[in-house]
């Protein structure tokens, strides 16, 4: 039997994706509780959770998918401990800085550009999706950000498609995604409602639900929502909004350290997987 694509949630936007014979790491943030993540422009935020795994505990990796170069997505631990020869698929601006740091296999993809990996008859295709981290002119002060569409093709198996949103706000440009990619199996949505000086910089509950309704993946897993004080929109608010809109059977909460198949949950498991919004969801490393 062919192994089903799966995700292991490490914390923040950091996950391990096992897709066919390929293993990817997303947005490596391995700081621990109490340590500061540098956000640029003299700003920082102190982490209030621990990652479920350390870099030494990771499986062998084929590549890193990096949505943007912020300290809560590529931290000093990743810079110090990740293999310098590991391919990192990211934005063109992040590629330039990573290469200066010695990551010689970093590759920046302009929007809609694709990078392919092949092994044993399987093809994994990574395509840069549009994204915008901040509103209006504020976006110019922030690092370029991208989402990633990941397509797996295997002989004799149906194709599999995963969308990782990156730290984007829900903006009209994202409407092009379902037009080009109408059949999306799963989505990892970066939430948190990050606010700095009152300005929204990542999707909150309403924007996350709007994007879920726009993309309509068979399964949505929320990540990037409670690890730093700048995250102001709790997971429970997103789950409540999703239920209100009738999409509860397509969304699954995932705990740090948990591995789940990237397939729609069994309908009878929905309430067990997604606790009521008024209950605080504890996450253990």
C-alpha positions as CSV (number, residue, x, y, z in Angstrom):
1,X,0.0,0.0,0.0
2,X,1.3,3.5,-0.9
3,X,1.9,5.6,2.2
4,X,-0.5,8.5,2.4
5,X,0.9,12.1,2.5
6,X,1.2,13.3,6.1
7,X,2.2,16.3,8.2
8,X,3.9,16.5,11.6
9,X,3.3,19.8,13.3
10,X,6.4,21.1,15.2
11,X,5.1,24.6,16.1
12,X,4.6,28.1,14.7
13,X,4.6,27.4,10.9
14,X,7.2,24.6,11.2
15,X,6.1,21.2,9.9
16,X,7.6,18.0,8.5
17,X,5.8,17.0,5.3
18,X,6.1,13.4,4.1
19,X,4.9,13.3,0.5
20,X,5.6,10.0,-1.3
21,X,9.3,9.4,-1.1
22,X,10.0,13.1,-0.3
23,X,10.4,14.8,3.1
24,X,10.1,18.6,3.4
25,X,10.6,21.0,6.3
26,X,8.6,24.2,6.3
27,X,9.5,27.5,7.9
28,X,12.1,26.3,10.5
29,X,11.5,27.9,13.9
30,X,13.3,26.0,16.7
31,X,13.6,28.7,19.4
32,X,12.3,27.6,22.8
33,X,9.9,29.2,25.3
34,X,11.2,32.6,26.5
35,X,13.7,33.1,23.6
36,X,13.3,36.1,21.3
37,X,12.5,36.0,17.6
38,X,13.8,39.0,15.7
39,X,11.1,40.4,13.4
40,X,13.1,43.2,11.7
41,X,13.1,47.0,12.0
42,X,14.2,46.6,15.6
43,X,11.1,44.5,16.5
44,X,11.1,41.2,18.4
45,X,8.7,38.9,20.1
46,X,9.4,36.3,22.9
47,X,8.3,32.8,22.1
48,X,5.8,31.3,24.6
49,X,5.8,27.6,23.4
50,X,8.5,24.9,22.8
51,X,8.9,23.2,19.5
52,X,7.9,19.5,19.4
53,X,11.2,18.5,17.9
54,X,14.8,19.8,17.6
55,X,16.8,19.9,14.4
56,X,18.8,16.8,15.5
57,X,15.5,14.8,15.8
58,X,14.3,15.6,12.2
59,X,14.2,12.9,9.6
60,X,16.5,13.1,6.5
61,X,15.2,16.1,4.5
62,X,15.0,16.7,0.8
63,X,14.4,20.4,1.0
64,X,13.1,23.3,3.1
65,X,10.1,25.4,2.0
66,X,10.5,28.9,3.5
67,X,7.7,31.4,3.0
68,X,9.8,34.4,4.1
69,X,12.8,35.4,6.1
70,X,11.4,36.5,9.5
71,X,12.9,35.3,12.8
72,X,9.8,33.2,13.6
73,X,10.2,31.3,10.3
74,X,13.9,31.0,10.0
75,X,15.6,31.5,13.3
76,X,19.2,31.6,14.5
77,X,18.9,27.9,15.5
78,X,18.1,27.0,11.9
79,X,20.8,29.3,10.6
80,X,23.3,27.6,12.9
81,X,22.3,23.9,12.7
82,X,20.7,23.2,9.3
83,X,22.8,21.6,6.6
84,X,24.3,24.3,4.4
85,X,23.8,22.1,1.3
86,X,20.1,21.5,1.9
87,X,17.9,23.0,-0.8
88,X,15.8,25.9,0.4
89,X,12.9,27.0,-1.8
90,X,11.9,30.5,-0.9
91,X,11.5,34.1,-2.3
92,X,14.2,35.7,-4.5
93,X,15.0,38.2,-1.8
94,X,15.4,35.5,0.9
95,X,17.6,33.5,-1.5
96,X,20.1,36.4,-1.7
97,X,20.5,36.6,2.1
98,X,20.6,32.9,2.7
99,X,23.3,32.5,0.1
100,X,25.3,35.2,1.9
101,X,24.9,33.1,5.1
102,X,26.3,30.1,3.3
103,X,23.2,28.2,2.2
104,X,24.4,27.6,-1.3
105,X,21.4,25.6,-2.5
106,X,18.8,28.3,-1.7
107,X,16.6,29.0,-4.6
108,X,14.2,32.0,-5.0
109,X,11.1,31.4,-7.0
110,X,9.2,34.4,-8.5
111,X,5.4,34.1,-8.2
112,X,4.0,31.2,-10.3
113,X,7.5,29.8,-11.0
114,X,8.1,26.1,-10.3
115,X,10.9,23.9,-9.0
116,X,10.7,20.1,-9.5
117,X,12.3,17.2,-7.7
118,X,12.3,13.6,-9.1
119,X,13.1,10.3,-7.5
120,X,12.1,6.7,-8.3
121,X,9.5,7.7,-10.8
122,X,7.9,10.2,-8.5
123,X,7.8,14.0,-9.1
124,X,7.4,16.7,-6.5
125,X,6.6,20.1,-7.9
126,X,6.9,23.3,-5.8
127,X,5.2,26.4,-7.2
128,X,5.4,29.9,-5.7
129,X,2.0,31.3,-4.9
130,X,1.2,35.1,-4.4
131,X,1.3,36.5,-0.9
132,X,1.3,39.9,0.8
133,X,2.4,40.2,4.5
134,X,1.0,43.7,5.2
135,X,-1.6,46.2,4.1
136,X,-0.8,48.9,1.6
137,X,2.6,50.6,2.0
138,X,3.3,48.6,5.2
139,X,4.0,45.6,2.9
140,X,7.1,47.4,1.5
141,X,8.6,47.4,5.0
142,X,8.2,43.7,5.4
143,X,10.0,40.8,3.8
144,X,8.6,39.4,0.6
145,X,6.4,36.4,1.3
146,X,5.2,33.5,-0.8
147,X,2.8,30.6,-0.5
148,X,3.6,27.3,-2.0
149,X,1.6,24.8,-4.0
150,X,3.1,21.3,-3.7
151,X,2.1,18.7,-6.2
152,X,3.0,15.0,-5.9
153,X,2.8,12.8,-8.9
154,X,3.3,9.0,-8.5
155,X,2.9,6.2,-11.1
156,X,-0.4,4.4,-10.6
157,X,-1.7,6.8,-7.9
158,X,-3.9,9.8,-8.0
159,X,-2.1,13.1,-7.8
160,X,-1.9,15.0,-4.5
161,X,-2.0,18.8,-4.1
162,X,-1.1,20.8,-0.9
163,X,-1.3,24.5,-0.5
164,X,0.8,26.2,2.2
165,X,-0.4,29.8,2.5
166,X,2.7,31.4,4.1
167,X,2.2,34.6,6.1
168,X,-0.1,36.3,3.7
169,X,-3.2,38.4,4.3
170,X,-6.2,37.4,2.4
171,X,-6.1,39.8,-0.6
172,X,-7.8,39.9,-4.0
173,X,-4.6,38.5,-5.7
174,X,-5.3,35.1,-4.0
175,X,-8.5,34.6,-6.0
176,X,-6.2,33.6,-8.9
177,X,-5.1,30.5,-7.0
178,X,-8.3,28.5,-7.2
179,X,-8.7,29.6,-10.8
180,X,-5.4,28.0,-11.6
181,X,-5.6,25.2,-9.1
182,X,-9.2,24.2,-8.7
183,X,-8.6,20.8,-7.0
184,X,-6.6,21.2,-3.8
185,X,-6.5,18.3,-1.4
186,X,-5.2,20.0,1.7
187,X,-4.2,23.4,2.9
188,X,-1.9,24.5,5.8
189,X,-3.2,28.0,6.7
190,X,-1.0,30.5,8.6
191,X,-3.3,32.3,11.1
192,X,-2.7,34.1,14.3
193,X,-4.0,37.6,13.4
194,X,-0.5,39.0,14.0
195,X,-0.8,42.6,15.0
196,X,2.1,45.1,15.5
197,X,1.1,48.7,16.4
198,X,-2.5,47.7,15.7
199,X,-1.7,46.7,12.1
200,X,-2.9,43.2,11.0
201,X,0.0,41.3,9.4
202,X,-1.3,37.7,9.2
203,X,-4.8,36.3,8.7
204,X,-7.1,36.4,11.7
205,X,-10.1,34.1,12.2
206,X,-12.3,35.9,9.6
207,X,-9.7,36.2,7.0
208,X,-8.7,32.6,7.5
209,X,-12.3,31.4,7.1
210,X,-12.7,33.6,4.0
211,X,-9.6,32.0,2.4
212,X,-10.8,28.5,3.3
213,X,-14.1,29.3,1.6
214,X,-12.3,30.7,-1.4
215,X,-9.8,27.8,-1.8
216,X,-12.2,25.0,-0.7
217,X,-9.6,22.3,0.0
218,X,-10.8,18.9,1.1
219,X,-8.9,19.4,4.3
220,X,-7.6,22.6,6.1
221,X,-5.2,22.4,9.0
222,X,-4.6,25.7,10.9
223,X,-1.0,26.5,12.1
224,X,0.9,29.6,13.2
225,X,-1.6,30.9,15.8
226,X,-0.4,30.9,19.4
227,X,3.4,30.8,19.7
228,X,4.1,34.5,20.1
229,X,2.3,37.4,21.9
230,X,2.0,39.2,18.6
231,X,-0.5,36.5,17.6
232,X,-3.8,38.0,18.7
233,X,-6.5,35.8,17.0
234,X,-7.0,32.5,18.9
235,X,-7.4,29.2,17.2
236,X,-10.9,28.8,18.8
237,X,-12.1,31.9,17.0
238,X,-11.2,30.4,13.6
239,X,-12.8,27.0,14.4
240,X,-16.0,28.8,15.6
241,X,-16.1,30.9,12.4
242,X,-15.5,27.8,10.2
243,X,-18.4,25.9,12.0
244,X,-20.7,28.9,11.5
245,X,-20.0,28.8,7.8
246,X,-20.7,25.1,7.6
247,X,-17.1,24.0,6.8
248,X,-16.4,22.1,10.1
249,X,-16.1,18.8,8.3
250,X,-13.2,20.1,6.3
251,X,-11.0,21.5,9.1
252,X,-8.9,19.7,11.6
253,X,-7.0,21.1,14.5
254,X,-3.5,19.5,15.0
255,X,-1.4,19.5,18.1
256,X,2.3,20.2,18.3
257,X,4.1,16.8,17.9
258,X,1.1,15.2,16.2
259,X,1.3,13.5,12.8
260,X,-1.8,13.3,10.7
261,X,-2.7,12.1,7.2
262,X,-3.4,14.9,4.8
263,X,-6.9,13.6,4.0
264,X,-10.3,14.7,5.1
265,X,-11.2,13.5,8.7
266,X,-14.0,11.0,9.2
267,X,-17.2,13.0,9.8
268,X,-17.8,11.3,13.2
269,X,-14.4,12.5,14.4
270,X,-15.0,16.2,13.9
271,X,-16.0,17.2,17.4
272,X,-13.2,15.2,18.9
273,X,-10.6,16.7,16.6
274,X,-11.9,20.3,16.8
275,X,-12.7,21.2,20.5
276,X,-15.5,23.8,21.1
277,X,-14.3,27.4,20.6
278,X,-14.7,28.4,24.2
279,X,-12.4,25.7,25.4
280,X,-8.7,26.6,25.5
281,X,-6.8,24.2,23.3
282,X,-3.6,23.2,25.1
283,X,-0.6,22.2,22.9
284,X,2.1,20.0,24.4
285,X,5.6,19.5,22.8
